[in-house]
Amino acid sequence: MVTNLAQTDGDFSLNGLPNAGRMDVICRCVNSAFWLSDNLRNDTVFYIVMRGAPNPPITLKFVGEELKRMSPDERNIASHIKNLLSTKPGKIWQTDGMGLYAKKIDLDGLLGEIKGEIIYLDKNGKIEELKEDFVYVMGDNKGYSEKDIELLSKKGKKVSLGKTEYLSSQCITIINYKLDG
Ligand SMILES: C[S@@+](CC[C@H](N)C(=O)[O-])C[C@H]1O[C@@H](n2cnc3c(N)ncnc32)[C@H](O)[C@@H]1O
C-alpha cells in the first residue's frame, strides 16, 4: 500500500489514529492482510510506503510468519507501528523483533527489492486472473499520486477488481478471498 498521508514518526495518540495521517486506514489494511477467524496468514508480507510528515519516506513491512504479540484491533496494531517509528528507522531494515520492520525507502526502491510481477490495483484497469506470487500495490483513501502512477505504469500491470470502488482494506479481503479459492 502507498500512502502520502501517514505520519512518519511515533508522536501520535492511539486515541486519535485518523489524525495521524489516517493511521486507522493502515491498521485496517494490516488486519485484512493477516487475520483469519482463529489464525494468521503466515504466508503474507505486507508493505506500507508512508510519506506523511515529518520524516518521509518510511516503509513498514509486516511479515506474517514472524508476527507476535499483535492483536487484530486497530489500536494494538498502531501501538506496534508507533513504537517502531519512535526508534527513527534508517536505511537498513530495523525490526521490533515481533514481525514488524521499518526502513527509509520509497516505492521505487522497494519495488526493486521485492521479487514478483507487479500488479497495481485500479478500478479502471483490466480484469485478470489473480495469482499468489504477484506483488499487489494499492493506494490509500486518496488514491495514487501522479508520480506513483507514472512509476507503476512503467513497472507493472494495471488490474481491476471490478467497477465498484472499494476501500483499500476491502481490496485486500477480496484478493485474499479469490486466492483462497
Ligand atoms: C478508496 S480507493 C481510492 C479512492 C480515491 N478516491 C481514488 O480516486 O483513487 C483505495 C485504493 O483501492 C484500490 N481500489 C479500489 N477499488 C478498486 C477496484 N475496483 N479495482 C482495483 N483497485 C481498486 C486502488 O488501488 C485505490 O487506490
The ligand as an SDF file (V2000), in Angstrom:
LIG
                    3D

 27 29  0  0  0  0  0  0  0  0999 V2000
  -10.5040    4.0180   -1.5460 C   0  0  0  0  0  0  0  0  0  0  0  0
   -9.6450    3.6520   -3.0320 S   0  0  0  0  0  0  0  0  0  0  0  0
   -9.0520    5.2500   -3.5140 C   0  0  0  0  0  0  0  0  0  0  0  0
  -10.1070    6.2090   -3.8870 C   0  0  0  0  0  0  0  0  0  0  0  0
   -9.5800    7.5210   -4.3900 C   0  0  0  0  0  0  0  0  0  0  0  0
  -10.6190    8.4920   -4.2520 N   0  0  0  0  0  0  0  0  0  0  0  0
   -9.1400    7.4550   -5.8510 C   0  0  0  0  0  0  0  0  0  0  0  0
   -9.6730    8.2100   -6.6230 O   0  0  0  0  0  0  0  0  0  0  0  0
   -8.2370    6.7010   -6.2120 O   0  0  0  0  0  0  0  0  0  0  0  0
   -8.1500    2.9310   -2.4370 C   0  0  0  0  0  0  0  0  0  0  0  0
   -7.3880    2.0820   -3.3960 C   0  0  0  0  0  0  0  0  0  0  0  0
   -8.0650    0.8500   -3.5530 O   0  0  0  0  0  0  0  0  0  0  0  0
   -7.8190    0.3210   -4.8510 C   0  0  0  0  0  0  0  0  0  0  0  0
   -9.1270    0.0510   -5.4520 N   0  0  0  0  0  0  0  0  0  0  0  0
  -10.3420    0.4560   -5.0270 C   0  0  0  0  0  0  0  0  0  0  0  0
  -11.3330   -0.0550   -5.7870 N   0  0  0  0  0  0  0  0  0  0  0  0
  -10.7230   -0.8450   -6.7180 C   0  0  0  0  0  0  0  0  0  0  0  0
  -11.1980   -1.6670   -7.7990 C   0  0  0  0  0  0  0  0  0  0  0  0
  -12.4720   -1.7870   -8.0940 N   0  0  0  0  0  0  0  0  0  0  0  0
  -10.2790   -2.3380   -8.5410 N   0  0  0  0  0  0  0  0  0  0  0  0
   -8.9590   -2.2450   -8.2620 C   0  0  0  0  0  0  0  0  0  0  0  0
   -8.4580   -1.4840   -7.2460 N   0  0  0  0  0  0  0  0  0  0  0  0
   -9.3230   -0.7900   -6.5050 C   0  0  0  0  0  0  0  0  0  0  0  0
   -6.9700    1.3310   -5.6180 C   0  0  0  0  0  0  0  0  0  0  0  0
   -5.6290    0.9310   -5.5540 O   0  0  0  0  0  0  0  0  0  0  0  0
   -7.1980    2.6100   -4.8070 C   0  0  0  0  0  0  0  0  0  0  0  0
   -6.1000    3.4820   -4.8750 O   0  0  0  0  0  0  0  0  0  0  0  0
  1  2  1  0
  2  3  1  0
  2 10  1  0
  3  4  1  0
  4  5  1  0
  5  6  1  0
  5  7  1  0
  7  8  2  0
  7  9  1  0
 10 11  1  0
 11 12  1  0
 11 26  1  0
 12 13  1  0
 13 14  1  0
 13 24  1  0
 14 15  1  0
 14 23  1  0
 15 16  2  0
 16 17  1  0
 17 18  1  0
 17 23  2  0
 18 19  1  0
 18 20  2  0
 20 21  1  0
 21 22  2  0
 22 23  1  0
 24 25  1  0
 24 26  1  0
 26 27  1  0
M  CHG  2   2   1   9  -1
M  END
$$$$
